[in-house]
Amino acid sequence: MTNLPGLLLVDDDPLISESLAFVLKDSFLVHIVATREEAKRLLYTIPVLPNLALVDLGLPPNPHSPTEGFMLVSELLTFNPAIKILILSGQDTQENVRHALTLGAVDFIPKPCDMELLKTRLKHQRMIFEAEQHRPQAEQKSCGLIGQSPAMDSLRSQIQQFANSPFSILIQGESGTGKELVARCLHTQSQRADMPCLTLNCAAFTTELLEAQLFGHAKGAFTGANTARSGFFEEASQGSLILDEIGEMPLPLQAKLLRVLENGEYYRLGETKVRQSSARIIASTNRDLREEVNTGLFRADLYHRLSVLTVKVPPLCERGEDKLLLLESFQKFYADMGTLFRLDETATACWINYSFPGNVRELRNIVIRLGAKYANQLVSQPQLEEELEPNLGDKQFVEVDSDEDVVKRLQKGNFSLDDELLQWERRYVNMALKLTQGNLSHAARLLGINRTTLYSKMQRLTKQH
């Protein structure tokens, strides 16, 4: 039983979750939770992360809205970028399907579902997960970076320029652009290439556990610390330590990290003995750390220390025909999974012009889905567009009627200022959530309100929709 792959099942309906767990128990080690917060707590405690997740969009405290489900998709991928997330939900509007897939979900199955179909979809994603884990990407001179656009040429130049620097490096870029791959390129192209290169996701642990992971701990330092253990700084030795999602690091730990960056000194949790680290720090984030500094969520001195050397990973929308090279690369990588297909002329133009808001991760998942649906076929533009999220241009959210238009609307009658304001409020809230991939705190900052106010607005807007 312990050799079964893990499956995280998130659904607040106990009848559905228990029935699914019973049906899937012979194929998966099923972990059942009912809410987004329960899912995160579970991931902190289980020894082996699940390979797959089956997630309902409508979760408490607002089960009639997909917001919690969307946020959970982003958080699960932050916690474990390799996890395969399938959505199982009755909120299967075309808009919700496309947005979930853009965020990084690999499949969307409407409720009620056929159990055999669900088993087949899970088996397919399990095979893809295992293929990715056991068959590493072919090494290239550019250490796996694919693309010939000016943006990628600039990125390679930055990597080459900074690789041997002893100073910390900050990698900035949107989710799904490949920041961890860039971090590993900085290591492999440096004189530290033969030394360890360790990655720690700052969003994946509670404050206490993150501190223990970074610095190590003495026996009995906290509940469950039955033996002493070295931390990532010690194990990285003179190699590289990649701190993924550095913007999620709690403020108390930021001060301790700053001390290491300044003089190399740190303490194991529960010890008074000073230890030294020679590891080079490579930090990455999809947040604007300057904005985090302005709001007091990130230390200014740590930001300035980390950002002496900054690498910006370009979003896929700035990479032109690199999208075709990535399409070809992923088709080759998943060739034995049946993902070979061709785009016709209009579909190819559509592929190049699509912005890919979910970046390389979204592109990869679209390749897998198209291959599963249209193996060895010619894919048309309408077939491709079924997999894409419509571009929500800024115009529809910021366009303001002229004075003449306002006069005409008022004179026409049946005008409701409350309805008009409600429509604009809904647009801005939805756009803020889209831009931040469901991160409530970040969306609230974009809107200039606090998090609790945004949450109240979302509840009210959902009821009045």
N, C-alpha and C positions, 0 to 999 in steps of 0.2 A: 504493500500500500504506500509506503514511504517513497517509492520510486515513481509514483504517479506525478505528472506535471501539475503545478498549482493553478487553481482558477479562483479569482476573486469575483464573487457574485454580490452585486449591490442592488437591492430591491427592497422597498419598504412593505411589500405585500408578503406576509409570511407564507401564505398558501402557495404563491408562485415560487418563492425562493426555496421552500422545502421540497416542493414537487420537482423543481429543476435539479436540486442537489441529489435527490433520490435517483433521478434518471441518469445523471452524469457521474455518479459515484464510482462506477467501474472504470472510468476513463480519466478522471481528474480528482485531485485532492481539493475539495471545494471549501472555500472560506466564505461564510455568509455574513453580510452586514446590511444594515438598513439605511444608513445615512452617509453623507460625505465625510463627516467628522469621524464616524466609526471606522470607515475605510482607512483613513490616515492613521488612526490609533493602532489598528491592526497591523499595518505595514511597519510600524515602529517596533512591534513586538515579535512577529514571526521570524524564525531563523532563516528561512529561504523565501525569497520574493516570488510571487506567482508569475507564471509565464503569460497568462491571459487574464483578461477581466471582462465580465459580462455586466453591463451597467444600464440601469434604467435612467432616463432623463428626468422624469418627474419624481424628485426626492424631497423629503422633509427638509426644512420647514415650509416649503412652498411646492407641494407635489403637482400643482396645476401648471407650473412653469418649467421649462427645460433648463433654467439658469443653473441650478445646483448640479445637474448632470454635466453641463458644459464645463463648469469650473472643475469638476472632478476629473474629466478627461485631461485637462491641462495639468492638473496636479499629479495625476498618476504618471504622466509622461515626464514630468519634472523629476519625480521620485525615481522612476525607472524607465529611461528612454527606450529600452528594448521591449517593454510590455506591449502585447497586442490587445487592443481594446475593441470589443464588439458592443454595439448599442442594441439593447432589447427594450423597445419602448412603444407605447401606444401613441406617443406624440410624434407621429411619423409624417408630418407635413414635409413637403419638398424642401422648404427653407431649413427646417431642423435637421433633416438628413444631410444636406449639403454642408451645413455649418459644423455638425459633429465630425464629418469626414475631413473638413478643412482643419479642424483643431488637431487631428491626428488619429481619430478612431479609424479602424481598418474595415469595419463592416457595420451595417445598420439592418436590423431584423425587426420588422413590425410585430407588435402583439395583436392578437394571439398568434403564436408561431407553431409551425409543424415541428415536432420534436426531432424527427429524422433530419430535416433540413438544418435545424440548429446544430445537431451533432456533426453533420457534414461540414458546416461552416467553421465550427470550432476545430475540427480535425485538420482542416485546410490551414488555418492560422497557426495551429500547433506545429505543423510541418514547416511552415515558413519561419517560425521562431527558431526551430532547431537548425534549419539550414543556415540562418544568420549567425547562430552561436558557434557552429562547428565548421563553417567555411568562411574564413576571413577574406576581406576584399583583397584582390590582387594588388601587390605593392607596385607603385609607380615611382618615377623619379620625383614627382611632386607629392609623394607620400599620401596618395589617395585623393588629392584635390582634383576635381574634374572641371574643366572649362577653359576656354580660350578668350573670354571676353576681357576688355580692359580692366574691369573690376577685379577679375580673378588674377590677372597679371600683376595688378597693384598689390593684391593680398599676398601673392607669392614673394614679391619683393620685400614686403614688410616682414614676412616670416624669415627670409634669408638675412635681412638686416638685423633683426633682434634675436635670432636663435642663440647666439653665443654670449649675449649680454648677461651679466650676473644680476641685473636688476629685475624686480618683479615686473610682470606684464599683465595688462588688463585687456581681455578680449570682450568686445561688445558686439551684439548682434541680436536680431530677432530670434524667437524660438524656431527651431527646425532648420537653421542655416548651416549647422555643422561646427559649432564653436569648439566642441570637445575634440573633433578631428583636427582643427587648427592648432589647438593646444598640444596635441600629440606630435604634430608636425614640428612645432617649435622645439620639442624635446628631441625628436629623432634627428633633426638637422643640427643639433648642437654638439658640443664636446662632451655633454653629459649623456649621450645616447646609450652608452653601455651601463649607465647607472639606472636605478629603479625610476619608474614613472608611475605615480599613484594618483588616482582620482577620488575625490571626496565630494559628494553632493551636499551642500550646506542646507538644502531644503528637505533633506530626507531624514533628519534626526531632531529629537527634542534638544533643548539647550544643553542639558546635562550629558546626554549621549554624544552630542556633537563635540563637546569639549573633551570627553574621554577618547573619542575617535581621533581627534587632532593631536592631543598631547599625551595620551596614555593614562593609566591610572594605577594606583597601588591597590593591593588586596584590601577589601573592605571599604574602599573609598565611597561606595554607594551601594544601595540594595542590589544584589545580584553580582557584585564584583567579587567573585570567589577566589580569583587569582589575579596577580599583577599582570599588566599587559602594556606593551609599548604602543605608542600612537603613530599616526601617519608621518609626523615630522621625523620621528626616529627611524621609521622603516624606510622613508624616502632617502635617508642618508644624504649624499651629495648629489642626488638626482633631482627630479622635478616633482613638485606637488601641485596638482591641478585642483583648484577649489572652484567647483562648478556652482553656479547660482550664488555668488558671493553676496549679492544684495539681500539674500534671505538670512544672512548670519545675524544672530541676536546682538544687540549693542554691547552687553557685557563681554561677549567673546571677541568683539571687534577690538577692544582695548588690549586683550591678551595677544591677539594676532599682530597688532601694531608693535608690541614689544619684541616679538620674534623678528619682524621685519627690520626693526631698528638695530638690534644687537644680537639676534640669534638666540636669545635666552627664553626658556620656557620651563614650566614645572609640570610633572605628572600630577593628575588629580589625586589629592590625598598625600602628596609628598612635599618636602621642603628643600629637596636637593635640586640645585640649578642644573639644567641640561642645555646643551648647545645644538643648534640645527644649522646645517649648511645647505639645506634644500633651496632650490630656486622656486619661487611661487609664481604660478600662472593662474590668474583668476578670470572667471568669465561671468557674464551677466546679460540678461535680456532687458534689464531695467536701465533707466536713466539715473545713474548714481548721483549726478549733480542735483537732480530734483529730489532724490532721497536725502541728500545732505541738507537741502533747503527746508525739507519738512522734518528734519531731526531724526530720520530713520537710519541714517548712515553717518559715521564719523567723518568729519571733513579732513582730519589729519590722516586717517587711513586711506581715504579716497585719493588724496594727493600723493601718498606713498605708493599706492598701487598703480596710479595712472601716469607715472613718469614715461612709460612706454605703453602705447595703446594701439591695439590692432582692431580694426573694424571689419567685421565679416559682412559682405554685401548681401542684401536680400535677393531672392531669386528674380524679383521683378526688374532688377538692374543688370541682369546677366544675359539678356538677349538670347542668342541661339545656343547658349550653354544648355538651355532646357532640352534641346534635341540630343546633345551629347549625354546628358544625364538619363534621358529616356533610353538611349541605346545601352548605356552602362548597366542600368537596373534590369533591362530585359536580358542581358547576358548573364547577370548575376543570378536571376531567378529562372533561367532557361529551363531547367529540369522540373520546374513547378508549373510549366505550361503557360508562361506569360508572353509567348511570342505572338505579336500582332503587328499590323501596319496601319498607319494613319493615312487617309487619303489627302489630297492636296488641300482641301478646305479645312480639314481637321488639323493638319500640320500648321497651317496659318493660325488657327484658333489656339493651338498648343503654345505657339511662340508668343502670342499676344496676351494670353492669360497671365494674370499677375501672381498666381500661386501665393496667396496670403499665408498659407501654412509652410511655405518654402520647400526645401528639399524633402522633408519628411512627408509633406502632402503629395509631392510629385511621385515619390516612391510608392505610396499607398495607391495612388491612381493607376500606376503601371500594373500593380498586382491585381487590382480590381478589373481593369480592362482585359488583362490576360486571362483572368478566370472566366469572364463573360464572353470574350471574343477570341479565343485561342485560334491562331492560324487564320484569322479573318482580317478583312480590310475594315477599319473603323471609320465611320463617317463623322462629320461635325455634330449632328444631333446626338449621336451615340456618345460622343466625347462630352458634350455639354451636360449630359445627365450626371456626370461625375464632378462637375465644376460648380463652385459657388458663384452666383452672379456678382459682378463687381458693383458694389454699392458706392457709387461715386460721391464725392463730397458735396456735389451740387444740390442733391435732393435734401441735404441736411442743413445747408447754409444759405440756400437761395432765399432771398427776402422779396416779397411782393413790392412792386413800385407803389408810390402814393396813389397813382391812378388806378392800379389794380385793387388797392384797399378800398378806395371810394366806391368802385363798382360792386365789390362784394358786400359792402355795408348797405348800399342802396338796393341791392337785389333782395334783401330780406332773409329771414331764417338764419341769420348769422349768430353763432354762439362763441363768445370770447373764451369761455371755459373749455369748449371742445377744441378750439384752435390752439390754445396754450397746452392742452393735454397732448395734442398731436405732436407739437414741437418738443415737448418734454420727453415723450416716448422716443422720438427720433434720436435725440441727443444721448439719452441713457443707453439705447441700443447700440449706437455707434461707439460710445465709450467702452461698453462691455466687449464689443467686437475688437476694437483696437488693442485692448488689454487681455484678450482671450479669456474673458470671464473673471479676471482678478478684481475683486470688489474694491480693495484698498486703492489700487492704481487707478481704476475707473473713477472713484470718488475724487481723487486728486485732480484728474483731468477736468472733472465737472466743477471743481472748486467747492465741494461740499464734503462733509465728513461721512464715514462709512455707514454709520447707523442711519443717517438721513437718506443715503442712496438705497439702503435696504428697504426702508419704509416706502420710498417712492416706487421701487420695483414691485412690492406687494400691492400697492394701490393701483399701479398701472396694469398689473395682471388682472386684478378684479374688474377693472373698467374696460378691458380689451374686448 
